[in-house]
């Protein structure tokens, strides 16, 4: 009993129950840790699901990208079981001529420009033209008050009549003096004096006639006419003003624009090509004028001449071309781009500029061959004109060259060829006998069956 009592009367600190707040805190901390772990696992699962969906969607939309790096086959590529192909744009090689143009910068310059001034002093009483009007040589432009000159004409005519009458009287007296001298009545001196009087009146008559002609000329000058055919600019003097022959501004300016000239420059290195043509008597070198953007042709003309010296400050020389300008499309002082045709290269293989590639081995193109596989062909470029290239070696007419998508290709890559749409080009950028974008004959190419959902294309030598 004593032993049991000792157990019952143990220390209160030993027998007191454990602290409940401490236990609850430990349980809460353990539950919070488990919640964070589950949350992290959920986030990772969602991220993995999103990555799988985006990767699958990208591969289904871009079969060329799914094929692997550009130019590298992947499982399912040309050598794999899936047999995937890369869509490309192709154009057919054609045979033709390619013109050789020399391009320069030019300014439209009138062949003749005349500032119309009054040749007499007087009041401007009539303006017979409209600003911007086209006139022909001899058309009336303006009138100066002619009445002062008409008065001068009448005065000169009156003086002439007076001198003619006096000469007639002097001539009659001369005949009398000759008879009197023969009879010995008068001396020889009187006869000579009378003869001199007749000669003086002859001189006075000629002077009077000159005054008459001058007055008539002033009347003619009072009517101002066009010395050349051309277009009138803005009026510089209004009717009612007093004009003088010494006025510097003039009444108006006439500019000849039909025909009109273009003065342009070319580098001195291109002088032998042009000068050799002129020296051989070729005087019909064609020149085409294009707008500031060098896209739209404005007019066509021919080369007139070249300057006799080279500008040492710019290393260029000047040329002058003439245009009929019947539609007035060229305007004085207008800036234009000029294309001078100096030669034509014949029998070249023509391909678009986009098909040409450059590498360590030189210039080459991708040709679509048998089985819609591409091969690298080295080519020799003979001439480039705008968006067209003339190849002298390496291509045959009908070869399909790749014009878009070359960055994904290598020798032997399988492709799906698609025809390049024909684009309109300017005449100077196109070859002389062939279009800039050669036509692709669908009937001459066998059919190929592309994967579902891919645009149908044609390829030379493809399996049906």
C-alpha positions, 0 to 999 in steps of 0.5 A: 500500500505504501508503494501504491501511495507513492505512485499516486503521490508522484510529482505534479509536473510529471503527471500533468497532461501534455500541452495541447497547443503544441500538438495542434501546431505540429499537426497544422505545420505537417498538413500545410507542407503536404498542401504545398507539395500537392499544389506544386505537383498540380502546377507541374502537371498543367505545364507539361500538358500545355507544352505537349499541346503547343508542341503537337499543334506546331508540328501539325501546322508546320510540316517543314519545321517538323522535318527538322533543321533546314536541309537535314532529313528527319525520321519520316523525311525523304528517307524515312517512312513518313515521306514528308516534303517541303513546299517551295515556289518554282518558276520555269526556265525560258529561252530569250533575249535580255536587253542591256540598260545603263541607268542614270539620273536625269533632269527634263530640260526644254529644247527652247525657252524664250522670255517675251519682252516688249521691243517698244515703249508704251501702254499694254492694252491687250493680252491675247493669251491665257496662262498655261496655254499652248501657242504656235509660232506667229500667234498674237500674244499682246498689243502695245498702244500703236497710236504714237507710232501711227502719228510718227508714220504720218509725220514721216510721210508728210516730210517725204511728200514735202521733200519730193516736191522740193526735189521736183522743183530743183530738178526743173531749175537744173534743166533751165540752168543747163540751157542758160549755161549753154547760151553763156548766160550763167556761170558753170558754178550756178549750174553745179550748185543747182545740181547739188541741190537736187542731190540733197533732196534725193538724200532727204527723200531717202531719210524720210523713207527710212523714218516711214519704215521705222514708224511702220516697224514700231507699229509691227513691234506693238503687236507681240507674237510668239517666236516659237511653239510651246506652253505659256507660263504665268503672266508677268505683266497685267494690261494697262501697265506701261512697259519698256524695252529695257524691262528685265522680267518681260511679259511672259515665258514660252517653253517648248515641251514638244519635243523636249530633252532630258539631260542625264549622267552616267559613270565614266566607266560606261562611256566606251559602251555608248561612245562606241555605238555613236562612233559606229553611226548608231543614232537610234539608241533608245532611252526610257524615262521613269518616275522618281521611284523608278517603277513607272515608265513615263516616256520613250525617246532616243539619244541625241548626243553626249557631252565633250568632257567628263566632270572631274568632280563627280566622275560622270559625263552628260548625255542628252536624249530627245522625247516627242512628249506628245502627251506632255508627260514630261515637264521642264525641270522634272527629275527622272530615272533614265534607262539607256539601251546599249545592247541586247544579249541573245539566246540566254536562259532566263530565270527570276532573280530570286532563284539565284543563290551564292555560296563558296562554290559560286552562283547556283540554283535549286532545280526540281528533278525526278521524284520532286527532289531538288538538285544544286546546279552551278550557273554562269550569269551573263546579264542581270536586268531588274528582276530577270537574270540571263544565264549562259551556262548551267540551265536548259529551257523548261528546268524548274528552279526554286524561287522561294524556300531555298533556306530549307533545302539541300541537295536531294531534298523532296519538295512540293513545287508550287507555281509562282504567280505572274507579276506585271513588270515594266518593259525595261525590266523585261527581256526583249522577247520573253516575259520577266516571270516565265510561264509554267505549263501545267499540262507539261508536268506530271501530277503528284499527290501531296499529303492531305491539307497541303496545296497541290503543286506541279513538278517536272519529272514527278511520279504520277 
